Amino acid sequence: MVRELSEKNLIYQIRQYRMKRRVHFFPEVDSTNTAAKALCEKGKGTGALVVANCQTAGRGRLGRDFVSPPDTGVYLSAVYTLSGAEKNLDMLSPLAGLAVRDTLYNMFDLQVQIKWPNDILHEGRKLCGILCEILNEQDRPKYVIVGVGLNIQRGAFPDDVDCIAGAVGEYYKGEIDRNELCIELVHNMDRYIQRSGALTEDRKEVVDRLKACSATVGQLIRVQTPDGGYEARAVDIAPSGGLVVSTAEGEKVITSGEIVHIR
């Protein structure tokens, strides 16, 4: 059984966690990230949490669509206000991935892995996608919007998505309260993004956690770039959150782009 999302229940859960968040709930929205961006542009971004039951134009990394059928997932965007002291903004996506990983383990005992930088995999299937966007004010980073789309039940996915997507409900047969799941997830994102210190300084314990749950480190991969691609072996996670790869020319650190695991 999957519990229905509602603004009332989301606010109740926020009060249980004593979180300083303002909920903006939509039964349907084009994109929670787009809605969060609009709030920031109106000066209402601080502490904003946008949650939707479905998205009609959900967005993923690298301009991809993120399919978001109604009643089947958790679609949210949390806004973080930057202080100006952050120097490791490349860590945002990996930190959000760790937050999802911890949430699924704590609530459902699922041992998921993170395909760099932040795809959440279980038994090789993608359960979740994450999209981080930085908004500037006066040419300086002011806000970060962290969008998460998590599949709870299988929905009406297109064929090219259906073959790779998974859902929490396929592996956990108990009741799932999407309201509690949303707020537990944001609680864990706050813990990593706001309180771990990983955005302002190198934190070895966080990088060690990323390595321990990585689906990519040790894999032969293909790195896709705008100019083509090349094969490499993923060997480590850098202090910045980037992926260290070994190539014929030596080691390098990838901080953005797309990788494909070579089976």
C-alpha positions in Angstrom: 0.0 0.0 0.0 1.3 3.5 -1.0 -0.1 6.4 1.0 -1.5 9.4 -0.9 0.5 12.6 -0.9 -1.1 15.7 0.7 0.0 19.1 1.9 -1.6 18.4 5.3 0.4 15.2 5.8 3.6 16.7 4.5 3.3 19.6 7.0 2.6 17.1 9.8 5.8 15.2 9.0 7.8 18.4 8.8 6.6 19.3 12.3 7.7 15.9 13.6 11.2 16.5 12.3 11.1 20.1 13.5 12.4 21.3 10.1 12.4 24.9 9.0 10.8 24.3 5.6 7.8 25.8 3.7 5.9 23.2 1.7 4.5 24.1 -1.7 2.4 21.0 -2.8 1.1 20.5 -6.3 -1.2 17.6 -7.4 0.4 18.3 -10.9 3.2 20.6 -12.0 5.4 20.9 -15.1 8.6 20.4 -13.0 9.3 20.8 -9.3 12.7 22.4 -10.2 11.0 24.9 -12.4 8.5 25.8 -9.7 11.3 26.1 -7.1 13.2 28.4 -9.5 10.2 30.6 -9.8 10.0 30.9 -6.0 13.6 31.9 -5.8 13.1 34.6 -8.5 10.3 36.0 -6.4 12.5 36.1 -3.3 10.6 33.2 -1.7 13.3 30.5 -2.2 14.8 30.3 1.3 13.6 27.1 3.0 11.3 26.2 0.1 10.3 22.6 -0.5 8.3 21.8 -3.7 6.5 18.5 -3.8 4.3 17.1 -6.6 2.2 14.1 -7.2 3.2 14.1 -10.8 5.2 16.2 -13.3 4.2 16.8 -16.9 7.6 18.0 -17.9 10.0 16.5 -15.4 13.7 17.2 -16.2 16.7 15.0 -15.7 20.4 15.6 -16.2 21.9 16.6 -19.6 18.5 17.9 -20.8 16.7 14.5 -20.6 13.1 14.1 -19.7 12.2 12.5 -16.4 9.0 10.5 -16.7 6.9 11.2 -13.6 3.5 9.4 -13.7 0.8 10.3 -11.1 0.5 8.4 -7.8 3.6 6.3 -8.4 6.6 8.3 -7.2 8.1 11.0 -5.0 9.0 14.2 -7.0 10.5 17.0 -5.0 12.8 20.0 -5.1 14.5 21.5 -2.0 16.1 24.9 -2.1 19.3 25.7 -0.3 20.6 29.3 0.2 24.4 29.5 -0.3 26.6 31.5 2.1 29.4 32.2 -0.2 31.8 30.0 1.7 31.2 26.9 -0.4 34.1 25.8 -2.5 33.1 22.2 -3.3 29.8 22.7 -5.3 30.7 19.7 -7.4 29.9 17.7 -4.2 26.2 18.6 -4.4 25.1 15.7 -6.6 27.0 13.0 -4.8 25.8 14.4 -1.4 22.2 14.2 -2.6 22.9 10.6 -3.8 24.1 9.7 -0.3 20.9 11.2 1.2 18.7 9.0 -1.1 20.9 6.0 -0.3 20.6 6.5 3.5 16.8 7.1 3.2 16.2 3.9 1.3 18.4 1.9 3.7 16.9 3.3 6.9 13.2 3.1 5.8 13.2 -0.1 3.6 16.5 -1.9 4.2 17.4 -1.5 0.6 21.2 -1.7 -0.2 21.3 0.6 -3.2 24.4 1.8 -5.1 25.2 5.1 -6.6 26.2 5.2 -10.3 28.4 8.3 -10.6 27.4 11.0 -10.1 24.0 10.3 -8.6 21.9 7.6 -10.2 20.5 5.3 -7.6 20.6 1.7 -8.6 19.2 -1.5 -7.1 20.0 -4.8 -8.7 21.1 -2.9 -11.8 17.9 -0.9 -12.2 17.5 2.8 -11.8 15.2 3.8 -8.9 16.0 7.5 -8.7 17.3 10.5 -10.6 18.7 13.7 -9.2 19.1 17.1 -10.8 21.0 19.9 -9.1 20.8 23.5 -10.4 22.6 26.6 -9.2 20.9 30.0 -9.5 23.1 33.1 -9.6 22.3 36.5 -8.1 24.5 39.4 -9.2 26.8 36.9 -11.0 27.4 34.9 -7.8 25.8 31.5 -6.8 22.9 32.3 -4.5 20.6 29.2 -4.5 20.9 25.5 -5.1 17.9 23.6 -6.2 18.1 19.8 -5.6 15.5 17.9 -7.5 14.8 14.3 -6.8 12.5 11.9 -8.7 12.1 8.5 -6.9 10.1 5.6 -8.4 7.8 4.0 -5.7 5.7 1.9 -8.0 6.1 1.1 -11.7 4.2 3.5 -13.8 3.5 4.0 -17.5 7.1 4.3 -18.6 8.1 4.5 -22.3 9.9 1.4 -23.6 13.3 2.9 -23.5 12.8 3.7 -19.8 10.9 0.6 -18.7 13.8 -1.7 -19.5 16.1 0.1 -17.1 13.8 1.6 -14.4 13.0 0.0 -11.1 10.8 1.0 -8.2 11.0 0.7 -4.5 7.7 -1.2 -4.3 9.2 -4.1 -6.3 11.7 -4.8 -3.5 9.7 -3.7 -0.4 6.3 -5.1 0.2 5.2 -3.2 3.2 3.2 0.1 3.4 5.0 3.1 2.0 4.0 6.6 3.3 5.2 9.0 0.6 4.7 11.9 2.9 7.1 10.5 5.5 9.5 9.4 2.8 9.6 12.9 1.3 10.5 14.5 4.6 13.0 11.8 5.7 14.7 12.3 2.4 14.9 16.1 2.8 16.1 15.6 6.4 19.0 13.5 5.1 19.7 16.0 2.3 19.9 18.8 4.9 22.2 16.7 7.0 24.7 16.2 4.1 24.3 19.5 2.3 23.9 21.9 5.2 25.5 20.2 8.2 28.3 17.9 7.0 30.7 20.6 6.0 31.4 18.8 2.7 30.7 21.8 0.6 33.2 24.1 2.4 36.1 21.7 3.1 37.3 18.2 2.1 35.6 15.6 4.3 37.3 12.2 4.1 34.5 10.4 5.8 32.0 11.6 3.2 34.2 10.6 0.3 34.8 7.2 2.0 31.0 6.7 2.1 30.7 7.6 -1.6 33.4 5.0 -2.4 31.7 2.3 -0.3 28.4 2.6 -2.0 29.7 3.3 -5.5 28.5 1.2 -8.4 31.1 2.8 -10.7 34.5 2.6 -8.9 36.4 -0.4 -10.3 34.2 -0.5 -13.4 35.4 -0.2 -17.0 33.4 2.7 -18.4 32.9 4.9 -21.4 33.1 8.6 -20.8 30.9 10.6 -23.1 32.0 14.2 -23.9 30.7 16.8 -26.4 33.7 16.0 -28.6 33.2 12.2 -28.6 34.1 9.6 -26.0 36.8 7.3 -24.6 37.1 4.2 -22.5 38.6 4.3 -19.0 38.6 2.5 -15.7 37.0 4.3 -12.7 39.5 4.0 -9.9 38.4 6.4 -7.1 36.3 9.3 -5.9 38.2 12.6 -5.6 37.8 14.9 -2.5 35.8 17.2 -4.8 33.3 14.4 -5.5 34.6 14.0 -9.0 35.3 10.6 -10.5 39.0 9.6 -10.9 39.5 7.6 -14.0 42.6 5.8 -15.5 43.2 6.3 -19.2 45.9 5.4 -21.6 47.3 9.0 -21.0 47.2 8.7 -17.2 44.7 9.5 -14.5 42.2 12.4 -14.6 39.3 13.7 -12.6 35.9 14.0 -14.2 33.6 16.5 -12.6 30.7 16.5 -15.1 29.3 14.7 -18.1 28.0 11.2 -18.7 29.5 7.8 -18.2 28.3 4.4 -19.3 29.2 1.2 -17.5 30.7 -1.3 -20.0 29.2 -4.7 -19.3 
